[in-house]
Amino acid sequence: MRPILTHDEFEKLLGAAPGVNPAMETLLVLANETGHRINSIRLLRWSDIDFRANTIRWRGEHDKIGHEHVTPVVEAAKVALIRHRGRGSGDESRWVFPAPEDCTRPMSRHLARDWWQRAEAAAEIARVPGRGWHSIRRKFATELKGASLKDLCALGGWKDHNTILECYQQPDPYTMRVALENRGTLRSVRAS
């Protein structure tokens, strides 16, 4: 079972996020705008963010498949990061999401899960087994079905496009309708 978060559910979570923790809003925006795993996001350091080049470096040692890569940062993510940085340390070596009890360590995956569940409850979104941070990764892959698989792999940190097709992208009425509306007409071609 691979549930996907809808855009409306994402908006509700985003609205509830500040009541959970101010950092929760930034986590949600980064998950939505980068398509990366929550573990890669929570292990970002400020030195991984290049505000001049508008890029994020995703360290291989913090990635499930060990894939080090750099992706562009869209404006929504940049704004969220700048706002978040204003609330904390500007030290380049520091974690973007430090542990509340010890800023020399990153926040734990358990805390990220707890914040998700608290935001879900506050947003009055029904609990669905298997839906958590990864449902935003599936949302990202599904919303970008129109992008080339090569670009989508690079953006979300996938090494194999088959993973996207088999595990992440899901059919949806909107993109099916767009495909039908843009359908061409097959004409016979005479051989010369």
N, C-alpha and C positions, 0 to 999 in steps of 0.2 A: 504494500500500500504506500503510495507516494503522493500524499495530499499537497496541494498547491495553495498558496495564499492568494486571494484575489486582491485587486487594487483597492476595492472598498474596505476590505478587512485590513489591508496595510494602512490606509488612511486612519482607520479607527485606532489601530495600535499606535500610530504616530501621535495621535491626539492624546492618548493615555500615557505615553512614554514619560513626559516630564513629571508626572505624579509618582512614577516608579523611581526614577533617578534621572537627573539632567543628562547623564551620559547615555541613557537608553535611547534617546532620540537620535544621537549621533550614530550609535550602533545600527539602528534600523535604517537610517539614511544610507550608510556605507554598505550595508548588506544589499539594499535595494538597488543602489546605483553602481555597485561593482560586481555583484553576483558572486562574491567570494564566500567561502565558508566562515562561520563565526569564529572558529579557532584562528584562522589567518588574520581576521580583523582584530580580534582582541589582543593579538600578539604584535600588532604594529607598534613601532617606535616613531617618535616625531622625526627622527632622521630619515625615516622611510618616505616621508611626505615631502615632495618638492613643490612648494607653492608657486615658484617662478615658472617652472616647466609644466605645472599642472599634471603631475604624475605621482603614482604610488609604486614603490618597490615592494613586491611580495617576496619575502625571504623563503628560500627553499627549506630551511630548517624548521619553518613554522607551517609548512604546507603538507597536507596529508600525503601527496604524491612526490614531495620534494622538488616541486617545480618553481624555480626562482624566475620571476618575470616582472616587467614594469607595464603598468596600464595608465591610460589617461584618466584624469579626474574631471568629472562634469561639474558644472557650477553648483548644483544642489549639494553635492558632497563637499566641495571646497568651502562653501558657506557654513555648512554644519561643522566641519573641522575647525575653521577659524573661530566660530562661536564657542566650540568646545575647548579650544586651546586657551581662550580668554578666561575660562573658569579654572584653569590649572597651571601646571608648570610649563615653562617655555624651554626647559632644558632639552636639548636635542637627543640626549641619550635616554631620556625618560620614555616610559610606556605611554602610548596615547590613552590607554584604558588601564590605569594602575589599580592594583588591589586596594580596596578602601582602607584596610588595616595596615598595609605596608606598600608605600609608593615605589619601592625598589623592585617589586614583583608585579607581573601583569595580573589583571583580574582573572579569576578562575572560570573555567567552563561551566562550573556548577552555578556560579553567580549569574552568568549570562543566561543560563537555562531558567533560573529562578526569576530573573527580571522579565523574561519572555512570558512566563506563566502569570506573573503579576499583571503585566500589561494586557495580556489576553483577558484576564478576569475583569480588569478595570474597563476595558473596551467592550465588555459584554459579548465577546466572541466565543461561540461554543467551542469547548475543548474537543479536538479531533485527534485520535491516536496517530502518532507519526508526524503531526504537523508541529513544527517548531522552526528554528532558524533556517533549516534546510529548505523549508517551503518557499522562502524568499529566493533562494538559489534556483529553484524550479520555476518560479515566477519570472525571474530574470531571463532564463533560457527560453521560456515560452514566449515572452514578449518580444524577444529578439529573433524570432523565427525567420524574419526577412533578411537578417544579416547573413553574410557568407559564414559557413561553418568554420573556416580558418580564422576569421576575425572573432567570431563568438568564442572559439577555443582560447584565443589569446586574451580576450577581455575577461573571461571568467576563470582562467587558470586551468582549463582542461587540456590534457595532452592528447586525448583521443576523441575525435568527433563522434565515434560510435556511442560513447558514454552519454553524450548530449542527447542523441536520438533515442537511445534505449531507456535512459533513466530520468532525464530532465524535461525535455520538451513534451508538451501534452497538446492534444488537439483541443481546439476551442472554437465555438461558433463564429466569433469575429473573424479570425484568420481564414477559416474555411469559406466564409462568405466573400471575403476580399479575393481569395483565390478564384472562386467561381465568377465573380464580377470581372476579373482580369483575364479570364480564360480566352485563349486565342482560338482560331478556327484552323483546323487541319485541311490543307489543300493538297490535291494530288500533284506530284511533281513528275514531269516527263523526263526520262533519261535522254541525254543528248547523244 
